[in-house]
Structures are given as structure tokens and as C-alpha cells.
Amino acid sequence: MNPAILSALAALDGSSVGALAPALSNYVFRRSLAQRELLNRQIAQRETLYSDFIKESSQAFADAMTHSLESLDELVSLYSLLSRSRLVASKPVLHAAEAFVKEIVEH
């Protein structure tokens, strides 16, 4: 084969690889950035949900310790938060939350 043709093909290959490298690195960067943003959003949602559950359950527990249940509204909101937690929480977190709700109901 002609050395001039080999040289031209090598130059074309090099320039095509050089042109694809920034596009590929940009794709990888944007994908990792999107994954990181998704993870941060999920963590923030979980923190908000757990914070709401802690607030509601501690209030319900204090009410259960001081007097008997007067309305089911407190327990309904607590069970609502518990059900929402089932969507995102790990099994140990769910077991602890369910045990605490049972303790509140028993009191």
C-alpha cells in the first residue's frame, strides 16, 4: 500500500479520535453530574420525610404519655408518614419506625 495513503488515513483517524474525545468526556461528565444531582435530591427528600416523621411521632408519643387518644388525626398523619417512608427507607429504618408507632399506639 502507498505510504502516502497510510499517512493520510492515520491523520484522519487521529483527528477523528481527537474530535470525539471532548464529546465523550462531556457526556461522561454530564451523566455523572445528573446522577449526583438525583442522589442529592433523594437524600434531601428522605431527610425531610424523616424529620417530619420524628416531629409527628414525638408529638404523638408525648400526647400518648400525658393523656388518652382524643382523635385519630394524629395517628393518621403518623401512619401516612410511615407509609411514605416505606417507599424510600431501608428495612432497619422501617422496622424501627414501625416499632415506635406500635409503642405509641400501645400507650
Secondary structure, 3 states (H helix, E strand, C coil): CCHHHHHHHHHHHHHHHHHHHHHHHHHHHHHHHHHHHHHHHHHHHHHHHHHHHHHHHHHHHHHHHHCCCCCCHHHHHHHHHHHHHHHHCCHHHHHHHHHHHHHHHHC
